[in-house]
Amino acid sequence: MDLDGDGAFEVVRITNDSLIASNAKGLLFAKKVGEALLQQASAYSLGANTIAIGMISPSNGKAWLFDGSGRELPGMPVDASTPFVVGDLNLDGAPELVTATSSRTVVAYRMIAH
């Protein structure tokens, strides 16, 4: 995925409790959250050429979104025990993060501008 909009792809991976991004020049960032993570990172478009990287810790019921430079987005982490999606549910121009919690409740979190 192209995190910084320069036309070159970066490699994003998860190792146990960390999100790691690198490019041909080397390490871009490494973020340790201290919780076991599902070994799958997902990319989400937040509009205006903004990419977010999502990850989840199902065992601890938390989900995170990070921007392309590795900064945690405002309001993160959120309660989540399943993989999530990001989309503009109410067509107001602001994306929501939709997931389910460990109490079997479907929730939609409004994303706060970064």
GUFI-743948 format. One record per residue: residue in one letter; z, x, y of N, C-alpha, C in turn. Coordinates in steps of 0.02 Angstrom, whole numbers, padded with zeros to 5 digits, always signed. Each point is the difference from the previous one (the first is absolute). Layout:
N
AZXYZXYZXY;...
// end
This chain:
114
M+00000+00042-00059+00000-00042+00059+00000+00044+00062;D-00028-00025+00054-00003+00037+00063+00057-00025+00045;L+00054+00037+00003+00060-00021+00036-00006+00008+00075;D-00036+00050+00022+00000+00016+00071-00066-00015+00035;G-00048-00031-00034-00062-00020+00031-00048+00056+00017;D+00009+00058-00032-00044+00057+00015-00061+00004-00045;G-00008-00049-00045-00057+00000-00045+00011+00039-00064;A+00055+00035-00006+00016+00038-00060+00057-00035-00038;F-00007-00002-00066+00051-00033-00040+00062+00042-00009;E+00058-00033-00001+00062+00032-00016+00021-00025-00069;V+00041+00039-00034+00027-00018-00066+00071-00024+00011;V+00016-00059-00026+00067-00029+00005+00025-00010-00071;R+00061+00022-00013+00029-00008-00066+00075-00012+00004;I+00027-00027-00052+00072-00012-00004+00027+00041-00058;T+00055+00036+00013+00034+00037-00052+00073-00021+00000;N+00021-00033-00051+00068-00025-00009+00026-00038+00061;D+00026+00034+00051+00029-00034+00058-00033+00021+00066;S-00061+00027-00003-00032+00026+00061-00072-00022+00006;L-00022-00010+00062-00069-00013+00017-00028+00065+00030;I-00055+00024-00027-00028+00064+00021-00074-00010+00019;A-00019+00026+00058-00070-00004+00023-00024+00071+00017;S-00061+00015-00022-00028+00066+00015-00075-00007+00011;N-00029+00052+00029-00073+00003+00009-00024+00069-00020;A-00062+00016+00014-00028+00065-00020+00037+00058+00032;K+00033-00011+00056+00037+00053+00035+00071+00009-00026;G+00026-00050-00038+00068+00006-00026+00040-00064+00009;L+00065+00008-00002+00047-00056+00004-00001-00032+00069;L-00008-00067+00003+00006-00036+00063+00071-00024+00012;F+00029-00030-00052+00069-00021+00004+00027-00014-00070;A+00065+00003-00006+00036-00019-00061+00061-00040+00022;K+00006-00061-00025+00056-00044+00018+00040-00017-00062;K+00063+00020+00001+00045-00014-00056+00042-00061+00019;V+00000-00051-00043+00040-00060+00014+00064-00003-00042;G+00006+00044-00049+00062+00003-00039+00008-00055-00052;E-00054-00035-00015+00002-00053-00050-00062+00006-00045;A+00007-00014-00064-00057+00004-00046-00054-00049+00021;L-00061+00024+00005-00056-00040+00025-00049-00017-00055;L-00032-00058+00007-00056-00017-00042-00054+00052+00014;Q-00030+00029-00051-00046+00055+00009-00070-00023+00023;Q-00001-00040+00053-00062-00025+00028+00009-00011+00074;A-00041+00033+00040-00001-00012+00072-00061-00042+00016;S+00007-00044+00049-00055-00043+00020-00013+00008+00074;A-00064-00007+00020-00019+00005+00070-00014-00070+00027;Y+00023-00012+00061-00010-00064+00033-00026+00011+00070;S-00048-00041+00020-00025+00002+00068+00043-00046+00043;L+00026+00028+00055+00040-00039+00046-00039-00016+00063;G-00065+00009-00002-00043-00013+00057-00004+00059+00047;A-00048-00002+00046-00009+00052+00051+00000+00070-00030;N-00037+00009-00056-00005+00065-00033+00067+00029-00021;T+00047-00044-00016+00067+00021-00021+00007-00011-00074;I+00017+00053-00036+00012-00002-00073+00074+00008-00013;A+00026-00039-00046+00070+00008-00022-00001+00013-00075;I+00048+00039-00022+00008+00017-00070+00062-00037-00025;G-00008-00038-00054+00056-00039-00027+00023+00026-00066;M+00065-00005-00011+00030+00019-00064+00061-00043-00013;I+00021-00003-00063+00055-00044-00018+00046+00033-00051;S+00064-00018+00004+00050+00020-00049+00025-00064-00033;P-00032-00021-00055+00020-00063-00032+00072+00000-00024;S+00024+00057-00025+00069+00002-00026+00052-00010+00054;N-00016+00018+00062+00047-00007+00055-00020-00057+00048;G-00057-00033-00014-00020-00058+00039-00019+00015+00072;K-00034+00056+00012-00020+00019+00068-00074+00018+00002;A-00032-00014+00057-00069+00019+00012-00005+00032+00069;W-00047+00047+00007-00010+00036+00062-00074+00000+00020;L-00012+00004+00064-00066+00016+00027+00008+00059+00047;F-00045+00048-00007-00002+00059+00043-00068+00003+00034;D-00001+00027+00061-00065+00008+00033-00035+00063-00026;G-00060+00013+00025-00040+00055-00025+00029+00069+00014;S+00051+00004+00042+00031+00065+00012+00068+00005-00034;G+00017-00050-00041+00061+00004-00039+00061-00032+00033;R-00009-00034+00056+00057-00032+00033+00012-00069-00032;E+00063-00014-00014+00018-00065-00027-00012-00053+00053;L-00033-00054-00018-00013-00054+00048+00065-00036+00017;P+00005-00028+00060+00060-00036+00020+00016-00056-00049;G+00065-00010-00013+00022-00052-00045+00001+00018-00073;M-00021+00061-00017-00001+00022-00070+00065+00036-00017;P+00022-00003-00062-00030-00037-00055+00018-00074+00003;V-00037-00040-00039+00014-00071-00007+00018-00015-00072;D+00033-00057-00010+00017-00020-00068-00063-00020-00037;A-00011+00030-00058-00060-00015-00041+00012+00027-00070;S-00018-00039-00050+00007+00024-00068-00067-00001-00037;T-00053-00020+00035-00067-00001-00030-00048+00035+00047;P-00058+00022-00025-00051+00025+00046-00016-00053+00053;F-00024+00023+00057-00010-00046+00056-00071+00003+00027;V-00015-00047+00043-00064-00001+00035+00015-00006+00075;V-00049+00021+00040+00006-00005+00072-00061-00037+00026;G+00011-00050+00041-00054-00039+00028+00025-00043+00057;D-00045-00028+00038+00017-00043+00057+00002-00072-00025;L+00058-00022-00024+00007-00066-00030-00012-00057+00049;N+00027+00006+00060-00004-00056+00047-00053+00010+00054;L-00043+00050-00010-00057+00014+00045+00020+00009+00073;D+00058+00033+00010+00022+00014+00068-00017+00071+00023;G-00035+00038-00042-00019+00068+00017+00049+00053-00022;A+00059-00020-00026+00050+00047-00024+00007-00008-00076;P-00001+00056-00036+00004-00005-00073+00071-00015-00025;E+00003-00030-00058+00063-00012-00035-00002+00035-00068;L+00058+00022-00022+00008+00030-00067+00029-00055-00044;V-00035-00016-00056+00020-00054-00044+00019+00029-00068;T+00059-00020-00024+00025+00026-00063+00049-00050-00030;A+00033+00018-00054+00053-00040-00030+00062+00044-00006;T+00057-00031+00006+00064+00036-00006+00028-00008-00070;S+00054+00036-00013+00032-00004-00066+00030-00068-00013;S+00011-00040+00053+00026-00068-00009-00056-00051-00011;R-00061+00026-00014-00059-00041-00014-00022-00042+00059;T+00008+00027+00060-00021-00033+00061-00061+00036+00028;V-00052-00038+00016-00058+00029+00033+00015+00004+00075;V-00011+00059+00029+00015+00009+00071-00060+00031+00035;A-00006-00015+00065-00051+00030+00042+00036+00031+00060;Y-00006+00066+00007+00030+00036+00055-00053+00012+00054;R+00015-00019+00061-00046+00013+00055+00004+00074+00017;M-00058+00032+00006-00002+00071+00017+00011+00008+00075;I+00042+00048+00017+00015+00014+00070-00046+00056+00023;A-00027-00006+00060-00045+00051+00026+00034+00068+00001;H-00038+00052-00018+00027+00068-00004-00008+00035+00066;
// end
